[in-house]
């Protein structure tokens, strides 16, 4: 089982620039926590969904798969246009086995 926390207007752009990378306009932070009892692999992308369309978000940082032990959290960052974000109702995370985990989106 997974849990997602969405942090809008994150201040992580400055932290990432200081630590490792020059990633401008990183205004969205997504924390994915493994609340289950077994390790789970998480894909390095998400999808956003509403009643009429699905958009794959391939521009997460870091873009690679992550393995989460029970209780562990992975953080992903991206730039997300407020108007685009507000068009969608669900955020979908995929594990490496192809299972989808849907979470309601809060508006920016």
C-alpha positions as CSV (number, residue, x, y, z in Angstrom):
1,X,0.0,0.0,0.0
2,X,1.2,3.5,-0.8
3,X,0.4,7.0,0.6
4,X,1.1,10.2,-1.3
5,X,1.6,13.7,0.1
6,X,1.5,16.6,-2.4
7,X,3.4,19.8,-1.6
8,X,2.5,22.7,-3.8
9,X,4.8,25.7,-4.3
10,X,7.7,23.8,-2.7
11,X,11.0,25.6,-1.9
12,X,13.0,22.6,-3.1
13,X,14.3,24.4,-6.2
14,X,16.9,26.2,-4.1
15,X,17.9,23.1,-2.2
16,X,18.3,21.0,-5.4
17,X,20.3,23.8,-7.0
18,X,22.6,23.9,-3.9
19,X,23.0,20.2,-3.6
20,X,23.3,18.8,-7.1
21,X,21.4,20.2,-10.0
22,X,20.1,23.3,-11.7
23,X,16.5,22.4,-12.0
24,X,14.5,25.6,-12.4
25,X,10.9,26.1,-11.4
26,X,10.4,23.0,-9.3
27,X,7.1,24.0,-7.8
28,X,5.6,20.6,-7.0
29,X,6.9,18.0,-4.5
30,X,5.4,14.5,-4.3
31,X,6.2,12.2,-1.3
32,X,5.4,8.6,-1.8
33,X,5.4,6.4,1.4
34,X,5.3,2.6,1.5
35,X,2.7,1.9,4.2
36,X,2.8,-1.8,3.4
37,X,4.8,-4.7,4.9
38,X,6.9,-5.5,1.9
39,X,9.3,-3.6,-0.3
40,X,7.7,-2.0,-3.4
41,X,9.3,-0.5,-6.5
42,X,8.0,2.8,-7.7
43,X,8.1,4.1,-11.3
44,X,9.8,7.4,-12.0
45,X,6.7,9.0,-13.5
46,X,3.1,9.8,-12.5
47,X,-0.2,10.2,-14.4
48,X,-2.8,12.9,-13.9
49,X,-6.4,12.0,-14.7
50,X,-9.8,13.5,-15.0
51,X,-13.1,12.2,-16.5
52,X,-11.9,12.9,-20.1
53,X,-8.2,12.6,-20.3
54,X,-5.0,11.2,-18.8
55,X,-1.6,13.0,-18.9
56,X,1.6,11.2,-18.3
57,X,4.1,13.3,-16.4
58,X,7.6,12.1,-17.4
59,X,9.4,15.1,-16.1
60,X,9.8,14.1,-12.5
61,X,13.2,14.3,-10.8
62,X,14.6,11.9,-10.2
63,X,13.3,10.1,-13.2
64,X,14.4,6.6,-12.3
65,X,12.7,3.7,-10.5
66,X,12.9,3.7,-6.7
67,X,12.7,0.8,-4.3
68,X,10.9,1.6,-1.0
69,X,11.2,-0.6,2.1
70,X,8.2,-0.6,4.5
71,X,7.9,2.9,6.0
72,X,10.3,4.5,3.6
73,X,9.5,7.7,1.7
74,X,10.6,8.7,-1.8
75,X,10.4,12.3,-2.9
76,X,9.9,13.5,-6.5
77,X,10.0,17.0,-7.9
78,X,8.7,18.7,-11.0
79,X,7.4,21.9,-12.6
80,X,3.7,22.0,-12.9
81,X,1.6,24.7,-14.4
82,X,-1.2,25.7,-12.0
83,X,-3.9,25.8,-14.7
84,X,-2.8,22.4,-16.0
85,X,-2.7,20.9,-12.5
86,X,-6.2,22.2,-11.8
87,X,-7.7,20.3,-14.8
88,X,-7.0,17.0,-13.2
89,X,-8.7,15.2,-10.2
90,X,-6.5,12.2,-9.6
91,X,-2.7,11.5,-9.4
92,X,-1.7,8.0,-10.3
93,X,1.5,6.3,-9.1
94,X,2.6,3.0,-10.6
95,X,4.7,0.3,-9.0
96,X,7.2,-1.8,-11.0
97,X,4.6,-4.6,-11.2
98,X,2.2,-2.4,-13.1
99,X,-0.2,-1.8,-10.2
100,X,-1.8,1.7,-10.2
101,X,-2.5,3.7,-7.0
102,X,-4.9,6.6,-7.3
103,X,-4.9,9.7,-5.1
104,X,-7.2,12.7,-5.1
105,X,-5.6,16.0,-6.2
106,X,-5.9,19.2,-4.2
107,X,-6.1,22.4,-6.3
108,X,-3.2,24.8,-6.4
